[in-house]
Amino acid sequence: MTKDIEADVAIEIGALASLDLRELRERWQDSCGNDAPRKMSPQLLRLATAYSIQEKAFGGLSKALRAQLEAAAFRGSKDGGTRPSKPSPRNVRFHYKPGTRLLREWQGRTHEVIVVEDGDFLYAGARYRSLSKIARVITGTQWSGPSFFGLKQARDIAAKSDGDLDG
């Protein structure tokens, strides 16, 4: 690999930082040959496009490494290794900093939830593993906990602004 190619790739990747969302989508199209996923954040678009640029310049994953990654995915499966495993909802849920207080007014009463160290939640003196269970306790009906506490909207806004709720 020549220094010129390495320098060109570095410049090309560095230029991604100054692109707005529309330009990032265009750059994705040029690099990947298809439309960028609609809900992909600008930060992730930059990272994925940078990877694509490097992959074209230096080559992608070797067949051996791809086989190792695929084997690792199958080893974690619950069906004996015939399909890749899926992350459990608990592992992919949005994580909140311990000590975060969530407030929601419902039918004239303010409800407070506190995030504790292991990602669980405290509400009304009881410990819960999900916000949805707390929302069900409060309302008596099935709710998405993050939606009930207004976190889904905040997460979407943060993703659009390339921000991070965890600060």
C-alpha positions in Angstrom: 0.0 0.0 0.0 1.4 3.3 -1.0 1.5 6.4 1.2 -0.4 8.2 -1.4 -3.4 5.9 -1.2 -3.3 6.0 2.6 -3.2 9.8 2.5 -6.1 10.0 0.0 -8.2 7.7 2.1 -7.5 9.7 5.3 -8.4 13.0 3.5 -11.6 11.4 2.1 -12.6 10.1 5.5 -11.7 13.4 7.2 -14.0 15.3 4.8 -17.0 13.3 6.0 -16.9 15.3 9.3 -18.0 18.5 7.5 -20.9 16.9 5.6 -24.5 17.6 6.5 -27.1 14.8 6.5 -28.1 15.3 2.8 -24.5 15.2 1.7 -23.8 12.2 3.9 -26.6 10.3 2.2 -25.2 11.3 -1.2 -21.7 10.1 -0.1 -23.2 6.8 1.1 -24.9 6.4 -2.2 -21.6 7.0 -4.1 -19.7 4.6 -1.8 -22.2 1.8 -1.2 -24.3 1.9 -4.3 -27.7 2.1 -2.6 -29.8 4.5 -0.5 -28.7 5.1 3.1 -31.2 3.7 5.7 -33.7 6.5 6.5 -33.3 6.3 10.2 -29.5 6.0 10.4 -28.0 8.8 12.4 -25.4 11.1 10.9 -22.7 9.7 13.2 -23.4 6.2 12.1 -23.6 7.2 8.4 -20.1 8.7 8.8 -18.7 5.6 10.4 -20.3 3.2 7.9 -19.2 5.3 5.0 -15.7 5.6 6.3 -15.6 1.8 6.7 -16.8 1.4 3.1 -14.1 3.8 1.8 -11.4 1.9 3.7 -12.8 -1.4 2.6 -12.6 -0.4 -1.1 -9.0 1.0 -0.6 -7.5 -1.7 1.6 -9.9 -4.7 1.2 -12.6 -6.0 3.5 -12.7 -8.8 6.1 -10.9 -12.0 5.1 -13.0 -15.1 4.4 -11.5 -16.7 7.5 -12.5 -13.8 9.7 -16.0 -13.6 8.3 -16.3 -17.4 8.9 -15.2 -16.9 12.5 -17.7 -14.1 13.1 -20.5 -16.2 11.6 -19.5 -19.2 13.7 -19.5 -17.0 16.8 -23.0 -15.8 16.0 -24.3 -19.3 15.6 -22.6 -20.5 18.8 -24.7 -18.1 20.9 -28.0 -19.2 19.4 -30.7 -20.9 21.4 -31.7 -23.4 18.8 -28.5 -25.5 18.8 -26.6 -23.5 16.3 -28.8 -23.6 13.2 -29.5 -19.8 13.2 -27.6 -16.8 14.4 -28.6 -15.6 17.9 -30.5 -12.4 18.4 -29.6 -10.1 21.2 -32.1 -10.2 24.0 -34.3 -7.2 24.4 -32.6 -6.5 27.8 -29.2 -6.2 26.1 -30.4 -3.9 23.3 -32.6 -1.6 25.4 -31.6 2.0 25.8 -29.5 2.5 28.8 -30.0 5.3 31.3 -27.5 6.6 33.8 -28.0 5.4 37.4 -29.6 8.1 39.4 -31.7 9.5 36.5 -35.1 10.5 37.6 -38.0 10.0 35.3 -41.2 11.9 36.0 -44.6 11.5 34.4 -47.9 13.0 35.3 -50.8 10.7 34.9 -54.4 11.5 35.9 -53.4 14.3 38.1 -50.6 12.5 40.0 -46.9 12.8 39.4 -45.0 9.4 39.2 -41.3 9.2 39.8 -39.0 6.5 38.6 -35.3 6.3 39.5 -32.7 4.4 37.5 -30.5 2.2 39.7 -27.0 0.8 39.1 -27.8 -2.4 37.3 -30.2 -0.8 34.8 -33.3 -1.6 36.8 -35.8 0.9 37.9 -37.3 1.9 41.3 -41.0 3.0 41.5 -43.2 3.3 44.5 -40.7 1.3 46.7 -40.5 -1.6 44.3 -37.8 -2.7 41.8 -38.7 -3.3 38.1 -36.7 -4.6 35.2 -38.6 -2.5 32.6 -40.2 0.8 32.2 -43.1 -0.9 30.4 -44.0 -2.9 33.5 -44.1 0.4 35.5 -46.2 2.1 32.9 -48.6 -0.9 33.1 -48.8 -0.6 36.9 -49.5 3.1 36.6 -52.1 3.0 33.8 -53.5 -0.5 34.1 -53.0 -1.0 30.3 -50.2 -2.1 28.0 -47.8 0.7 27.2 -44.3 1.1 25.8 -42.4 2.3 28.9 -40.1 4.6 27.0 -43.0 6.1 25.1 -45.0 6.6 28.3 -42.2 8.5 30.0 -41.5 10.5 26.8 -38.1 8.9 26.2 -38.8 7.6 22.7 -39.4 11.1 21.5 -36.3 12.3 23.2 -34.2 9.5 21.8 -35.5 10.2 18.2 -34.7 13.9 18.6 -31.2 13.1 19.9 -30.6 10.7 17.0 -31.7 13.4 14.5 -29.5 16.0 16.1 -26.6 13.4 16.3 -26.8 13.7 20.1 -26.7 11.3 23.0 -29.2 11.1 25.8 -26.6 9.6 28.1 -24.6 12.8 27.8 
